[in-house]
Structures are given as structure tokens and as C-alpha cells.
Amino acid sequence: MTQINAKKIIVAYSGGLDTSVIIRWLREETGAAVVAFTADVGQAEELGGLDEKARATGAEKFILEDLREEFVRDFVYPALRANAVYEAGYLLGTSLARPLIAKYLVDHAVREGAEAICHGATGKGNDQVRFELTAYALKPDIRVVAPWRIWNLKGRSDLIEYCERHGIPITATKEKPFSVDRNLFHISYEGGVLEDPWNESNRDMYTLAVPVEEAPDKPEYVEVDYESGVPVAINGERLGPVALMERANELAGNHGVGRIDILENRYVGMKSRGIYETPGGTLLHVGLRAVEQLCLDREVLHLRDELAPKYASLVYNGYWYAPEREALQAMVDEAQKPVTGTARLKLYKGMAHLVGRKAEKSLYSPAHASFEADEVYSQADAEGFIKLNALRLRLRKQLMP
């Protein structure tokens, strides 16, 4: 037996290839009682039949918790307010869900009297870091079991063969072994044919956003209302976090918005290719930036934008519950207090074009910005402003010709 000192282990269970193998493997190799925990973060149809499947593969108990509202309200929306974008456009869909799942994994471990938690993240990926940094931040003495780092199964093909030998039903095949992660904010595809960065993704990798070729030939206009940086209504209809995200996904996804193909830098050191679909998130992100342009002071906006890449990296690397992320969030949320207004966007052929924005407390003054004659701005004042700002440049040239 594998030496894991725990009488009971709670597993972050998705019902997919990895975790289906893990439950059976834990029972056979450790003899520990296994509890399967599934967090509903918006994976929809994937949740059907998980109770029976988990028990059939060796779990003594199955726990399902609906975390969709908390996910959007307390993880997605704060990241949107921070303008969190990692590298070439990744809005952090998977990165945001992992600390929430780990939070409840630890919580249920305490409730169930489990000494250890277990996840199905590989030893090559970011998710192992995200799960474990969260777990240790919330319960420093928790034990973590990461099968991919200790078992003798070398890859997904080995896992598929393991399932075939043990009669475990799965949807992955050797011909279609790519990994899929879905939640209310996005869906990702990794592995398989995508491991060659020259290969184009296929039709199987379109779920939330239609291919651009299949998008309508007529554009659609959408209005999004924000209050203190939080999206609260679409097309004038106030919606809660879950319903609003679902509506945003539907509207933007119908036009093929929010799909990216990225070769990103993982925290563990390697590059990895992923296809991400974040239609609703893209719509909300573009709209919020528009209202910010009206409502945020220049220096506050610039400071937030300077810090945004740092915030995004912290979330991507698993530091959601780190003090530096929390400190940045406090600054971001304070800055967002005046960001209340409406953005108007045109959805067309994979793009969310900003076409209008308005806010009652807008800092934009048409009188000051006008190219026509005005009585509020003296253009002659600009000469002194320019000369003062040029002083150091002139001195530098005079002293170092």
C-alpha cells in the first residue's frame, strides 16, 4: 500500500478522467475512507449522476455544494474590478475557481473529520499550486495528497487504460484526450491535439462561443449597467450574479465573442497552450473599462492599471488568500466606488465593440474637451505648463550636449 497517513481523505471530485481513477486508486492503495466533494461552479450538465458514479468507484460519501453565486460575486466580480488579465488576454476563469473549491474542500474536511484532502491536478500544472496554497493558507496543518506526484501512472493514456481495466465509465478517449475545465465564467481546453501549437482547434472545442463563421451577420447591441464597478443589469433588467453571468454568456457567445488561443507561461516554469472561451466575461470586462473611463480620476486609473498585471499574476499563481492580493483588492474596491454608469456594446463576429458609455457623475466635461470656442479653458495657460515640464529636459541638454 502507498504510505499515506490518513484514515479519511476528501477528494475534489469532478467525475472526469483523473478523479474517477483517483477514488479507486486511493481505496486500493491506501485503504482510507474516501469522501468525494464536488463544487458546483457552473459546470452544468457535468454534474448529473456524479453521486452514483463516485460511490461506484469507491467513495463512501458524495457531497455536492452549489457555489455559483459565491463564485461570481466574491471571485469573478472582484477580479473584473481589478482589470485582471493574465498575459495575452486570459481572464483567469480556472484560476478564480480553484481557491473557492479549495476553500470548501478544507471546510468539508473539517466537517467530515478527514485528515487529508486530495486533488487531481498534475505535477506539471498550476492547479496543484492553487489548491495547496489555498489549503495551507486556510488550515496550516492540513495534509495534501496529490496522486499525480506519487503514483506510477504516467499520462492520460495510462489513466484511460486503468479505467478500462476496472470498468470505470469515462468520456475521454485516446483519440480525444484533451482536458476540459468549465465553470460559469469560462471553459478551457488543454492537451491532446493542442500540444502542437501549430494545430488548429477543432469544432469539439466550441461550447460557450460559436465559431465566428457561424455567428449572425447582423450585429446586436447590448447595454450593461454597473454600480461601484459591479455589473447589476443587462439591457435594463436587474439580475443577480448567476443570472447575469448566464445572460452575458448567452448574448456574447451567440456572436463568438471571448475566445482566445494562448501559449501561456505556467507558474511551474513551462509554457502551455490553452483555448479559452469567456464570452460573458469579455463583455463585462470591456463594458466596465468604458464606465471607468468616465468615472475614474486619471491617476487612480493609471495606478490601478499599473497594479493589474501584478494582481492577475497573483491570482494565476494561486495567491488568492495571500495578504498582498487582499491589500490590492482593498485598493481596487475603494477606487471602484464612483464607477457607476452604463456601457453600450455592439456584438459582431467575435468582437464586443464599445460604442457608447454614460454616467451621472462623469468626470468627462464636453466644455473642456471641445475643439470649438469655450469659456472654461485658457489655451494660453498651456505654454507655461509645457515650459515647466520641459525644464529638466532643457537643462539636461544644456549640461550634457
Secondary structure, DSSP 8 states (H G I E B T S, - for coil): ------SEEEEE--SSHHHHHHHHHHHHHH--EEEEEEEESS-GGGGTTHHHHHHHTT-SEEEEEE-HHHHIIIIIHHHHHTT--BTTTB--HHHHHHHHHHHHHHHHHHHHT-SEEE----TTSSHHHHHHHHHHHH-TT-EEE-GGGTSS--SHHHHHHHHHHHT---S--SSS--EEEE-SS-EEEESGGGGSTTS---GGG-SSS--GGGS-SS-EEEEEEEETTEEEEETTEE--HHHHHHHHHHHHHTTT-SEEEEEEE-TTS-EEEEEEE-HHHHHHHHHHHHHHHHHS-HHHHHHHHHHHHHHHHHHHHT-TTSHHHHHHHHHHHHHTTT--EEEEEEEETTEEEEEEEE-TT----HHHH-SS--SS--TTHHHHHHHHHHHHHHHHHHH--
